Amino acid sequence: MPDHAPRIHLITHEVANQPPPGGDRDLLIDDLPLREALAREAPPWVAEHLAPLGREIGSERVRDLGEQANRHPPELRLFDRHGRRLDEVVYHPAYHQLMDLAIEGGWHAVAWQQEGRGGHQAHVAALYLMTQAEPGFCCPVTMTHAAMPVLRHSPGVAARWVPGLLANHYDSRALPASQKQGLTFGMAMTEKQGGSDVRSNSTQAQPSATPQGEPAEGGWRLTGHKWFCSAPMSDAFLTLAQTGAGLGCFLVPRFTPDGERNTIEIQRLKDKCGNRANASAEIEYHGAWAEPIGAPDRGIATLLEMVQQTRLDAATAPVGMMRQALVEAWLHAQGRHVFGRVLAEQPLMRTVIADMALEVEAGVALSLRTARAFDGAARGDPSERALARLMPALAKYWHNKRGPGFIAEAMECLGGIGYVEEAPLARLYREAPVNSIWEGSGNVICLDVLRALARHPEVLEALWQELAPVRGQQSELDAALSDLERLLDASPPERELRARWLVQRLAQCLQGALLLRHAPNAVGETFCRTRLGSEASPAYGVLPMGAPIAEILARLPG
């Protein structure tokens, strides 16, 4: 809640030259690039459905929930008072209210409820907005959303779990799934010895046996350690374990079919740099009951569609954080005087903010276009399916590489007050690296892009088709595309050595093409000159002479 009538006349000084209190805002109405992207990439119902969320996320109440969820991180509760094992995580009420906002709104399920009809655009746009309230609670929302493609590999498992996944009902109680209307999903993939190399996982899976020693129908027992388990209070976890045939995918419920707590033991909660509102745990399976999903030797293949879903979310979240940081910096600059003028009127500050605004516009455009590819793939469009294979990795890599520096720049716009915990920028800065690390760090993503381009010729063909409409329109983009063609024709060793440059350039060219086609000329042309041309700089605020700064800034909230 906003503070009522704070005193400004103090004994030693008067509090002056400060921006006004934030108040309630409508994050959808204020976000012109998002509304434009939705108008071209999604059916009309999506923006209509998002309207209440934009108002709610922009409210003082929800901003306060995000702050409270971070100031009071989750706590581990291993035992009850009598020493009986619980393995529970206790969250602050603010976290549960944020989860309720997301799940009751259906943002974890809308992609599947409206699959092929704009559902993925709705999910991605909602995640972009919800991230601006608090990124941590978006993790279980993402994993619950992304579990659907995995469950589809086993119709029997799906029949039991999908109704709860699709339910717009949040129930935080530790109860068997059969006693709850709505369910959430977590993941437990990585192990100490392998990290991203999940093929080296050592967790073992053995078929359960009846008291007579015969195999039990459907049930397996898992034994092993998992270095990271995201959202450990979920109702079920998707995990990998070695079977006699190879690495398999399993669903591990918190409670066994007979209603007992499954033997999933939490060793500790991770003390993370950021993402503090969300719990991440180190766990062990001690003969934990599980049921297989897909073929027993196809665990990685079974999970690939889920990985694509989570990567798109991990590509979108940093854009939401950058948007939040940009708005904080711009509103501060509009409310503060420096050297006799409003800070927002100072030429150098205007240049910095305008350059940052270009980055966010490009991120929004690429995220929503990628989401449209997912819905197009669901409708059976082969070109969109090919783009959906490639674009999440490009966007995830590049948006996350831009995020930390962007948020540091926003802090600098505020000065010292931006560096303290009362402002949200310190929290955003701690949060900034997580999506780059989660679901494949930078090198892993770049190698995945190389594999997709090498193994699936239709991916490169679809990419060139996407870029074709802007050929010949902008000199810097044309030159960048020619460089890309030469690099893609290089030998495999050379492509691998330059994989990061290749992925960066592919992402930037897609961003530039989208802005040239759909944004005002001031935005598209300036983006291409400053990201693809000889004037490109790693620092924000380096725009060419004559750049249309006023036109770019006019697209920001007043």
Phi, psi and omega in degrees: 000146178293148178289137182267122172048058176295145182286135176247345179261098183257171187297317186262345184194172175248134180281110184221171176058043177240147177295153180292161176304151187296309182072180179285139177227160175254106188288338176280314179298322182288344191255086182298315178300322178294315181297322178293319179295319178295321182297326182265332187262342189228155174293159186303330184298335185295308179298322178297319181291330182279343188304311179297325179295319178301321179289319183291314181296328180278000183281154175301322183300313183287324175301321178293324177299318178298318179294317181294320180297330178277326180286340181234079186292166181298153179236145182271131177236098186279323187228158169276181186295340182261004178092008177279139189285132179244316183054059181241158174241130182257124180254155174294148178306330180298322178298315181295325178293324176292318177298320179298319178302316183286313186286316178297331176284348178079017186286344174281340190242347189298328180299329182265329176291331180235040184296132181080358182233026179104003183298321181289323176296320179297315180298313184294317179296321178294319179297319177302318179287314183295328177302330182283352171270314181184116183293330188300317183288345178290341180298305178295332175295315178298314184291323177296314176303314189282350181290336186303311181300330178288314182300329181296342179288344179225096185304325180295317176295316181301321182300328181275329190253331185297320178304321178289324178296320184277353182287135177272061183216123180260125180226107185275357185291147175276090182221157173303148183302328181294343181259009183235147178278320182241145185231152174237157183236145174238184180224149173214093187246307193283148176233163186304314192284342187240324185060241180293338180277074186291346177296340179271008179303143183249354178303133185255143177239129178233139176301139176294157178236148174284168176304336179274001177088005180268152180302137178274144183297115170081335187269141174233166176238129183251138177225124180160181186242141176236124186288328177224125172235113183276139178054066189290358175261015178293163180281338178204156182232136172268132188213168179243142178206153181280127172253177176297336182267343183146201182276122182246162177258138183224151169256122182247109181279155177294331179236141179287168181302336179270010174088004179274154175295130179290155183276064172254106185258124176279122179277318179191164169263142180286135175268091192269159175302313179221205179054039190284334179290338181258137179272138169234134190235157167258126187230165171227140172264124177246076185068037182292136179289137181210161173233139185286151174234124182076188181290147185294345179248014185236035184299315181293316179299323179298325185273351187300320180293325176296319180299320177299320179295313182292328178292323177296319177295320179290342174276332184275321184304315179296332177291321175298318179294320178295321178298316179299316180295320179299314181295320177301315182294318183290317179294323176297315182296329179285340185252010185228139177259136178221130179054040172086001180222156173300137183302324181290351177262353180288127186305317184290322177294320178299322179294317180297311182297319180297318179296319177295321179298323176300319181296318180292316179302319180294321179294318177298315182298315182290321180297313182288326176293322178295319178298322177296325177298324178295316179291324176295321176298320179296333178275357177093014179283116185294325179293317178293324177297320178294317178295323179294337176286326188261316193295324178301322180292317178300312183293319180299313181300307191283318179300322181284332174291332181275337189298305185302314179295324178298312183291326175297322178295321178296320175303316182296328178297326179276339185079210186303325182292338177285344185266353183262163189288342178296329176274151181285351187291327178297318177296317179297322181295319176294328182283335194304323184283345196294320184287339174288326182276321184289142177059039176106109177289179189306313182295320179298316180298315182297319178294324176297321177297315179300318180295318180297318180292325182282322187269340186231088181303333181294338179294311179295322178298316179294324179297313180295325176297321179294326183272344186303320184299341183254001178301132178086000183266334188213125191295317181295321178293319178300316180295320179295321179293323177295320176298320179297317180300319179294318181292322179292338176273355182288171180291154179307317178300320180292320178299320180292319179298328183252025185298322181294319178295320180299313182293317177302313184292321177301315180297314182294322179294321176296317178300313181299319180296318179296318181290322177297323183283326194237337182267166174303153181303326179301324181280306185297313181296315182292322177300311183296320179295321186271346180250333187244346186262187182292343180270005181298142180221144176289343180268148175279150178094013177251085180253150180291158176301139179082006179300139184284067187297317182299321179293322180291315182292333180296345180273357178269159178293145180275000000 
